[in-house]
Amino acid sequence: MIEEVLVTVRANPKIDPVLATWSWEVPFYLFLGGMAAGFMFFAAMMVILNRDRETPFMVDKLVLWAPIVISIGMGALFLDLSHKLYVYRFYMSFNLTSPMSWGAWILIVIYPICVLQILSSFRRGYPKLAGWAERISIGKLALDLAERHRRPIAWATIPFAVALGIYTGLLLNTFVARPFWNSGILPPLFLVSGLSTAAAIAVLGTREVVERHLFTRVDIGLIAVEIVLVALFVINLSTGSQVQLEAVNMILGGRFTTAFWIFFFTLGLLVPLALESWEVASKTKTFIYLGPLLVVVGGYMLRQVLMKIGLQSSWVDYANQFDPNLLELIR
C-alpha cells in the first residue's frame, strides 16, 4: 500500500518537486485578457466623459481589437488543454465556487458586449466596413440602434471590462496551494497592469497629439499605482506565514530576483515612468515610443514571472518529503 501511494501520488513528474502543468500559453492569455479589458474600459470611459472626439484611435479603432485579442488569448488557452475535444464541458455547467467556471462564462458574455461597443462606433472607425454592413437592412438597423444607445452601451461595458481585468489576477489568486499567488493584491494589480498596457498601445498607435498626451498622462498615473500595488504585494507576502516568506524570498535574493526587479519592475515600470514623465514635462519626442513599448513588455513579464514563481512555490517541501530511493528500501 505504501509503495502504491508513493508511486501514484508522490512520483508525478508534473507535480514533484514543483507544479509544471502550465507553460507560455497561460501568461500569454492573462496578458492579452488584461489588455483587451483595458481597450473596452477606456473606449467606454471616453464616451461617458464625452472625450470620444479627442480619442478616435482608442474609441473608434482599438475597440474592434478587443474581441480579436481575447480570441487570440483563448486560442492560447485551447492549446494548453490536454484534452482539447472536451473544451465544450466548460459550458455544460456553472460552478459558483470555481474561478475557471466564472472565467469561462465571463469570456462568453464579453463577446456580445464587445459587438455592441464596436457597432456604436463602427461608422467612424471603419467606414468602408460599415458601408458593406449597411448594404444589409439588418446591418443598417443594428448600426443605427447601437449609435443611438452609445452611452448606455458604454455604461454597460464598464463592469464587464473590470471583471475581465480582475479575473486575470483572480485566476491565480484563488490557487491557495501556491503561497506566492495567495495575496488579495494580485487581482487589482493585474487590472491596473492591463489598463496600463492598453493606454500604452493607444500612445503607440494614435496619430492625434491630444490623444497621445492624454493617454501618456493616464499611463503615468497607472504606472504609479502599479508600483504601489507591487510594494503592497511584496509587503503582504513578507508579513505572512513561513511558506509565504519562503515564496517571496525567491524575488528577494532568490533565483527570480533579477527577472522580477530588473526585467519587470525596473524596465517595465520605473524606466517607462521616467521617460513618459520627462516627455510630458519637457514636451520632447525623443523617447515617445520607447516608454510605452517597455510598458507593454513589462505587462507580459509581470504575468510570465509571477506564473513561474507561483508554480515553484508550495506549502510542502516536496524535495525533503519525497525521495524515490525510498521505494528501493521498501522492496
GIMO-V665442 format. One record per helix or strand of 3 or more residues. SS is the DSSP state (2 for helix, 1 for strand). FROM is the first residue (numbers start at 1). LEN is the number of residues. If there is no record, write none. Layout:
SS:FROM:LEN  SS:FROM:LEN
This chain:
2:2:9  2:24:25  2:56:25  2:84:8  2:99:21  2:122:4  2:127:8  2:137:12  2:150:24  2:185:21  2:209:30  2:242:7  2:257:26  2:290:23  2:318:4  2:326:5
